[in-house]
């Protein structure tokens, strides 16, 4: 698409305006933005005034010569075959009357006379220029800081608004909100403050740079500045958990066996960690060694409390920690602070109990399993208790264990193990048959009851949920089966496989 000009009437020719270039240069230096951005803002302001004079319906454009400062105002029309908007379009026939070389989709520009700014127009133009300059400033600040999220920066308190602190960061302004400040710390105008850049929002009203002094990464960055081994990568910070203004925990790791990671972070007589504590107004910092063993890591994180035993449940990401009575309050901490920070640091949910509570719980657990084995296996209390103590928790554990495992238990041999397995299998078969009979009484079809991919307990849950035939089961989705039976009973993969087997009959019928 070509753009051609109609030769303007000499009476309309704009005169050089060097003062525009001078103003643009001054504003660009003051605001530290590009000169072209200021001139573009001026063009937009003059264009707005020109449209107000000549009509908003016209396509009016303004150009300021970057060398002479000359202001050119022109109205543009597009050459078309059929006019839809006579203010912005012209037919090919009319255009060729002006210049025979015009073709479709060319643009014709007609120079317009310079405009005189009245009071209202001047005020409007000034507002447009200020707005465009502010937008250019914000864009430049955003470009400078957008890649600095996670960095520590020093700013000067400019003003305080409703408890929030506005910081002068040099090229831009930052906001330190009240909730991102350490409790009980106060600032005055002119104070220098170190903060962490957490977010840059170009569309925000007011300061676009959000900062924080409570973010865990702020502590990690301060240690990086204070400890050369962290800065050089010899020591790695694996995690930080903070209760701002009160206490924090940080785990560290080094692959250099000759280096003490914790000692390096603490420094001689605590000199390195003390500077961090001073920055946080006395916030206590516990530095612990990181471990890839969850039990060891949790024990380290609960320091200074001493742990007797740790029981881990990887499926639920929970850890049960046993401590002696005198260590309980230390392990939990004031208002649960120690265990809460340890949980945040390790990523595990931590339950703390005393040794007496653990013994009581274990005794109850053994008693429950003992009663189960007495009833299911028809054995005396001594043998049932022995099985419970040795770690058998369900009848299924006995029924499907290797016979040789029983020979490793004092007082038992493989013959006794075989007899226990037979009794366990007999109990399970009887229980399963009872569950299937219950399903029949609920109206379950035989094809569902005899479906080999579902055990009796799962069948009963399905029947209780209204699934009574194999086709009903085949209509389900894998996640629906998991929701009914529970994640402990079946995985999504196994559920999908079972559903596809149940649907096999559909395809045979269609053939």
VENHUBEL-V634019 format. One record per helix or strand of 2 or more residues. SS is the DSSP state (h for helix, s for strand). FROM is the first residue (numbers start at 1). LEN is the number of residues. If there is no record, write none. Layout:
ss=SS from=FROM len=LEN
ss=SS from=FROM len=LEN
This chain:
ss=s from=3 len=4
ss=h from=10 len=3
ss=h from=18 len=14
ss=h from=35 len=20
ss=s from=59 len=6
ss=s from=71 len=10
ss=s from=89 len=3
ss=h from=92 len=7
ss=s from=107 len=6
ss=h from=119 len=27
ss=s from=152 len=10
ss=s from=164 len=5
ss=s from=173 len=4
ss=h from=178 len=3
ss=s from=192 len=9
ss=s from=209 len=4
ss=h from=216 len=11
ss=h from=228 len=4
ss=s from=235 len=9
ss=s from=247 len=8
ss=h from=261 len=6
ss=h from=268 len=12
ss=s from=284 len=6
ss=h from=294 len=8
ss=s from=309 len=5
ss=s from=318 len=6
ss=h from=325 len=8
ss=h from=334 len=13
ss=s from=349 len=6
ss=h from=355 len=23
ss=h from=381 len=9
ss=h from=395 len=5
ss=h from=403 len=5
ss=h from=414 len=28
ss=h from=446 len=4
ss=h from=456 len=9
ss=h from=470 len=5
ss=h from=478 len=8
ss=h from=492 len=11
ss=h from=504 len=7
